[in-house]
Amino acid sequence: MSIRHTINELQKVASVQDELMRQLEDDLRELQAARDEIDTYLHKAIAVGADRTAMMVEAQAILKEAHSKGGVFRFPSAVPRLRVVQ
């Protein structure tokens, strides 16, 4: 094998390696962007869950207060239990 042929083969290998690195970097950027989108979605979902929990606690307090003032609402049991969904 000649030196020129060896150099050409090494250049081809280096070119393939460079292209693979570019593809890996592109894939990494896409994964990071997807991770950022997921993080944003999760933060919003957590905030919505916290808001919903706060509203349910407030509604339960209002129901308890209304029931203690003479049973404005006619429930079979004293006060219905509100289930918190997370």
BELBEL-V563665 format. One record per pair of residues at least 6 apart in sequence whose ideal C-beta (glycine too) atoms are under 7 Angstrom apart, sorted by the first residue. I is the first residue (numbers start at 1). J is the second residue. Records with the same first field share a line. If there is no record, write none. Layout:
BEGIN
I=J ; J
END
This chain:
BEGIN
49=86
53=84
56=82 ; 84
59=82
60=82
63=73 ; 79
64=79
66=72 ; 73
67=73 ; 78 ; 79
END
